[in-house]
């Protein structure tokens, strides 16, 4: 099915998706201070599974079928890793810092696509990757007395998200987005449930709504993201994902009194600058390639 292109709406949906994702992360940070991380991760995926099952209803048996079960399992593993690493990091570092470090993923995706999908990797792409890594080092400042090993968790989330994105790109032309959502939700729910008997903490009645909210926010954000990419080119909407740093800073300050220090701001700007540079180069290269094809 081909979707009518609407760049303005695609941008709006991307911004909404990032706002919802960061709101989910902010809610998760509050819960992880009172409950084990596996329990919160389980709630995120179980909520998505229930919502998707209700929306699709009788279409679930059809859409769960796939010709690439192994790739889906790896993709699910990466997606769960991204969620688990990020949620766990929130018990020890600020929401803005964790989001800034996780936002390494756009340039890591560029590197991974070159290594595993055969896309070109020129000196400018390499420069963007190196600059983003420098930005990450500015934030975590190893050897400066402020580094904590917990800062490595958002980097693990960025790497996991990269693996998830590369496999999503690989599966994209041949699979329905709903197939990926069903597999990810089911896998995450089952794997996280294995840990529940060992870590389960009784949920206070006042927190039930927050657990439900995490599942709803994650599902709505994922749907907005899929829709955004279906009605607008990735090169048009992708840069707006960096608004996540702004939203995360807002949520962190509003709910937890967390404000990033000047080095975190500088490092985040370096990472964003590197990502925008790579996006600019990719957009120009794609435009020149289309122009060359039109002249043939």
Secondary structure, DSSP 4 states (H G I P E B T S, - for coil): -PPPP-HHHHHHHHHHHHHHHHHHHHHHHHHHTTS-HHHHHHHHHHHHHHHHHHHHGGGHHHHT--S-HHHHHHHHHHHHHHHHHHHHHTTTS-HHHHHHHHTTHHHHHHHHHHHHS-----HHHHHHHHHHHHHHHHHH-TTTT---TTHHHHHHHHHHHHHHHHHHHHHHTTS-HHHHHHHHHHHHHHHHHHHHHHH--PPPHHHHHHHHHHHHHHHHHHHHHHHHHHHS-HHHHGGGGGHHHHHHHHHHHHHH-----HHHHHHHHHHHHHHHHHHHHHHHHHHHHHHHHHH-
